[in-house]
Amino acid sequence: MYSELLLDKMKIIVYILFYILPLVLYSGFIIYLSSLSDIPTIRSAFTKEPISKDAWTGDELEHIFEYGLLAFLFNRSILPTRFKNKAFLLTIIFIVLFGLFDEIHQYFVPKRSFSIIDLVWDFIGGLTTRITSRLFYRF
């Protein structure tokens, strides 16, 4: 009896350390990046020229990658639970809500703004990762 209880506690600790903690840390990292007023873009890493407002900055790729990884980590945290049959839907809902929260947060950060387009790129990143993982791993 005691050994079973200890085993259950160990499983919970392992689940928190290896599934929940990476998700929480990465989510915090995204919020931290969103709180920066002047964040470098992919394009600014390659050129020092001033970037016009309508120029391509690589922001789309950043959102797709950033939220693709977030979707992967969230989905990974759902699979060992009783909700694994709803992992696809829960992952998409999480990505949309987290992206919305992130954009609302950016609205209050100096030199940042709320952007529906960014929210769409967040969704595309999460959806692409989720569909790709489903094709490769069948979960």
Beta strands, then each sheet from edge to edge (+ up, - down):
end
